[in-house]
Amino acid sequence: MDSILDLKGRIALVTGAGQGVGRQVALHMAAHNAGGIVVNDFHLDRAKAVAEEIRVMGGKALPIACDVTDFGAVTTLVETAEGEFGRIDILVNNAGNAGPTQGLSDIKPFWETGPDDWASWLGTNLYGVLNCTRAAIPGMLSRNAGRVITVISDAGRVGEPHLAVYSGAKAGAAGFMRGLAKAVGRHNVTANCIALAGVNTPGVAGLVPDDDTMKRILRAYVIRRMGEPSDAANMILFLASDAASWITGQTYPVNGGYSVSV
């Protein structure tokens, strides 16, 4: 019996795929019969490393460096990918945080920030999603088939006091996806989100100084562990597959019970 998660040779573009969740999504899809994976990252060396992992598995991969906040660069990315593989069937908007340089340790209270500080959070988490979707969606519509999956955060669902702008950007991305779902559903294109809580990735490595701090953090989780990239990749693979062909406009929390609001 064929696996319902078999991607049947479809081509996927995964942004921010050089490490963490994006890398695992790319590997998951390669392992489930994707016809090719476009591995995007801001850093080309990271994209190349993941592409090589996919090739070792017997899959096809194309590494491309691109800043998702640059619409011209994103357009070129999609054109290059379509030139290599002929099409993009699955878009995973995974690139997030505040771009390649700013991390969670750089955060200030909202009232101590200004538009220059907000731009990086809005750029990657909202405009990056708009840019990539705008570039990839015409091909999906022309073929009457496609999947758009955006990785948001539980911050966008329930709010985080130290991440107010980030919360707003992720909520904006989720709202965009709901609107997109209604606009493209008649073309057999689905649009969904997953919302993550804390995941063990290089982006959060070093933010927890000791075991006692980790224990305090995990009190907020019904399942007393941090997430793993595979937890996120499992849900994204499902949403990309035929198993989710009648699901659109939804946001699925993958969060260990960090929040349980509807």
C-alpha positions as CSV (number, residue, x, y, z in Angstrom):
1,M,0.0,0.0,0.0
2,D,1.4,3.4,-1.0
3,S,2.0,5.9,1.8
4,I,-0.6,8.7,2.0
5,L,2.3,11.0,2.8
6,D,4.0,10.2,-0.5
7,L,4.7,13.5,-2.3
8,K,4.6,11.8,-5.8
9,G,7.5,13.7,-7.3
10,R,6.3,17.2,-6.4
11,I,8.8,20.0,-6.3
12,A,9.2,21.9,-3.0
13,L,10.8,25.3,-2.2
14,V,11.7,25.6,1.5
15,T,12.9,29.0,2.7
16,G,15.4,29.2,5.6
17,A,16.3,25.6,5.0
18,G,19.9,25.8,5.9
19,Q,19.4,24.6,9.5
20,G,16.8,23.9,12.2
21,V,13.2,23.3,11.2
22,G,13.7,24.2,7.5
23,R,16.5,21.7,7.1
24,Q,14.4,18.9,8.6
25,V,11.4,19.8,6.4
26,A,13.7,19.5,3.3
27,L,15.0,16.1,4.5
28,H,11.5,14.9,5.4
29,M,10.2,15.8,1.9
30,A,13.2,14.2,0.2
31,A,12.5,11.0,2.1
32,H,8.9,11.0,1.0
33,N,9.4,11.1,-2.7
34,A,9.7,14.8,-3.5
35,G,10.9,15.2,-7.1
36,G,13.2,18.0,-6.0
37,I,13.9,20.4,-3.2
38,V,14.9,24.0,-3.6
39,V,17.0,24.7,-0.5
40,N,17.0,28.4,0.3
41,D,19.0,30.1,2.9
42,F,20.6,33.5,3.4
43,H,23.9,31.7,3.7
44,L,24.8,29.7,0.6
45,D,27.2,27.4,2.5
46,R,24.4,26.2,4.7
47,A,22.0,25.7,1.7
48,K,24.7,23.7,-0.1
49,A,25.3,21.4,3.0
50,V,21.6,20.5,3.2
51,A,21.4,20.0,-0.6
52,E,24.3,17.5,-0.3
53,E,22.5,15.7,2.5
54,I,19.5,15.3,0.2
55,R,21.7,14.1,-2.7
56,V,23.3,11.5,-0.4
57,M,19.7,10.2,0.3
58,G,19.2,9.8,-3.5
59,G,17.1,13.0,-3.9
60,K,17.5,16.0,-6.1
61,A,18.3,19.4,-4.6
62,L,19.1,22.9,-5.7
63,P,20.7,25.3,-3.1
64,I,20.0,29.0,-3.6
65,A,21.0,31.9,-1.4
66,C,18.4,34.6,-1.2
67,D,17.2,37.2,1.3
68,V,13.4,36.7,1.4
69,T,12.8,40.4,2.2
70,D,14.1,41.3,-1.3
71,F,11.3,40.8,-3.7
72,G,13.6,41.1,-6.8
73,A,15.9,38.4,-5.4
74,V,12.9,36.2,-4.5
75,T,11.6,36.5,-8.0
76,T,14.9,35.4,-9.4
77,L,15.0,32.5,-6.9
78,V,11.6,31.2,-8.2
79,E,12.6,31.7,-11.8
80,T,15.8,29.8,-11.2
81,A,14.0,27.0,-9.4
82,E,11.4,26.7,-12.2
83,G,14.1,26.7,-14.8
84,E,15.8,23.8,-13.0
85,F,12.7,21.7,-12.0
86,G,10.0,23.1,-14.3
87,R,7.6,24.1,-11.5
88,I,7.1,24.7,-7.8
89,D,4.3,22.6,-6.3
90,I,4.9,23.2,-2.6
91,L,6.1,26.4,-1.0
92,V,7.2,26.3,2.7
93,N,7.6,29.8,4.1
94,N,9.9,28.9,7.0
95,A,12.4,31.7,7.1
96,G,11.8,33.7,10.3
97,N,13.0,35.6,13.3
98,A,14.6,38.9,12.4
99,G,16.8,37.8,9.5
100,P,20.3,36.5,9.5
101,T,21.9,38.8,12.1
102,Q,19.5,39.8,14.8
103,G,18.7,37.2,17.4
104,L,16.4,36.8,20.4
105,S,19.1,38.1,22.7
106,D,18.9,41.6,20.9
107,I,15.3,42.3,21.9
108,K,14.4,45.5,23.7
109,P,11.0,46.5,25.2
110,F,8.7,47.8,22.5
111,W,8.6,51.3,23.9
112,E,12.4,51.5,23.6
113,T,12.3,50.7,19.8
114,G,11.4,52.5,16.6
115,P,10.6,51.8,13.0
116,D,14.2,50.8,12.2
117,D,14.0,48.1,14.8
118,W,10.6,46.9,13.6
119,A,11.6,46.6,10.0
120,S,13.7,43.4,10.4
121,W,10.9,41.6,12.3
122,L,8.2,42.7,9.8
123,G,10.5,42.1,6.8
124,T,11.3,38.5,7.4
125,N,8.2,37.2,9.1
126,L,5.6,39.1,7.1
127,Y,7.0,40.6,3.9
128,G,9.1,37.6,3.3
129,V,6.0,35.4,3.3
130,L,4.3,37.9,0.9
131,N,7.3,38.0,-1.4
132,C,7.7,34.3,-1.7
133,T,4.1,33.5,-2.1
134,R,3.6,36.3,-4.7
135,A,6.5,34.8,-6.7
136,A,5.4,31.1,-6.5
137,I,1.6,31.3,-6.6
138,P,1.1,32.2,-10.3
139,G,2.6,28.8,-11.4
140,M,0.4,26.9,-9.0
141,L,-2.7,28.7,-10.2
142,S,-1.8,27.9,-13.8
143,R,-1.6,24.2,-13.0
144,N,-4.6,24.2,-10.7
145,A,-2.6,22.6,-7.9
146,G,-0.3,23.7,-5.1
147,R,0.4,23.9,-1.4
148,V,1.5,27.0,0.5
149,I,2.6,26.3,4.1
150,T,3.8,29.1,6.4
151,V,5.6,28.6,9.7
152,I,4.3,31.1,12.3
153,S,4.8,31.1,16.0
154,D,2.5,30.7,19.0
155,A,3.5,34.3,19.6
156,G,1.2,35.2,16.7
157,R,-1.7,33.3,18.4
158,V,-1.5,34.3,22.0
159,G,1.1,37.1,22.1
160,E,4.4,37.4,23.8
161,P,5.2,40.5,25.9
162,H,8.8,40.7,25.0
163,L,8.1,40.0,21.3
164,A,5.3,42.4,20.5
165,V,6.3,43.2,16.9
166,Y,7.3,39.6,16.2
167,S,3.9,38.6,17.5
168,G,2.2,41.1,15.2
169,A,4.2,40.0,12.2
170,K,3.4,36.3,12.7
171,A,-0.3,37.1,13.3
172,G,-0.2,39.1,10.1
173,A,1.2,36.2,8.2
174,A,-1.5,33.9,9.5
175,G,-4.2,36.4,8.5
176,F,-2.7,36.7,5.1
177,M,-2.8,32.9,4.7
178,R,-6.4,32.7,5.7
179,G,-7.3,35.4,3.0
180,L,-5.1,33.6,0.5
181,A,-6.8,30.3,1.1
182,K,-10.2,31.8,0.3
183,A,-8.8,33.4,-2.9
184,V,-7.0,30.4,-4.4
185,G,-9.1,27.4,-3.1
186,R,-11.1,27.1,-6.3
187,H,-7.8,26.5,-8.1
188,N,-7.0,23.5,-5.9
189,V,-4.3,25.4,-4.0
190,T,-4.3,25.2,-0.2
191,A,-2.8,27.6,2.2
192,N,-2.2,26.7,5.9
193,C,0.1,27.6,8.8
194,I,1.7,25.8,11.6
195,A,2.4,27.6,14.9
196,L,5.5,26.6,16.8
197,A,6.5,27.1,20.4
198,G,10.1,26.5,21.6
199,V,12.0,24.2,19.3
200,N,15.6,23.0,19.7
201,T,17.3,24.7,16.8
202,P,20.6,26.5,16.4
203,G,18.6,29.8,16.5
204,V,17.7,29.2,20.2
205,A,20.9,27.5,21.2
206,G,22.6,29.2,24.0
207,L,19.6,31.2,25.1
208,V,19.0,28.9,28.1
209,P,21.9,29.2,30.4
210,D,21.3,26.2,32.7
211,D,19.1,23.3,33.6
212,D,17.2,25.2,36.2
213,T,16.2,27.8,33.7
214,M,15.1,25.1,31.3
215,K,12.9,23.5,34.0
216,R,11.2,26.8,34.6
217,I,10.5,27.3,30.9
218,L,9.1,23.8,30.6
219,R,6.5,24.4,33.3
220,A,4.6,26.2,30.6
221,Y,4.4,23.1,28.4
222,V,1.9,20.3,29.0
223,I,4.4,17.9,27.4
224,R,7.5,18.6,29.4
225,R,10.1,19.0,26.6
226,M,11.1,21.4,24.0
227,G,10.0,20.6,20.4
228,E,12.3,19.1,17.9
229,P,12.6,20.1,14.2
230,S,11.0,16.7,13.3
231,D,7.9,17.7,15.3
232,A,7.4,20.6,12.9
233,A,8.4,18.7,9.8
234,N,5.9,16.0,10.5
235,M,3.0,18.4,10.3
236,I,4.4,20.3,7.3
237,L,4.8,17.0,5.4
238,F,1.2,16.1,6.2
239,L,-0.1,19.5,5.0
240,A,2.0,19.1,1.8
241,S,0.6,15.7,1.1
242,D,-2.6,14.4,-0.4
243,A,-3.7,13.5,3.1
244,A,-4.5,17.2,3.6
245,S,-6.1,17.9,0.3
246,W,-9.4,19.1,1.9
247,I,-7.7,21.3,4.5
248,T,-7.1,25.0,3.9
249,G,-7.1,28.3,5.8
250,Q,-6.1,26.7,9.1
251,T,-3.3,27.3,11.7
252,Y,-2.2,24.1,13.5
253,P,-0.3,24.6,16.8
254,V,2.7,22.3,17.1
255,N,3.6,23.4,20.6
256,G,3.7,20.7,23.3
257,G,0.6,22.2,24.8
258,Y,2.3,25.6,25.4
259,S,-1.1,27.2,24.5
260,V,-4.4,25.5,24.1
261,S,-6.6,28.3,22.9
262,V,-8.9,27.8,19.9
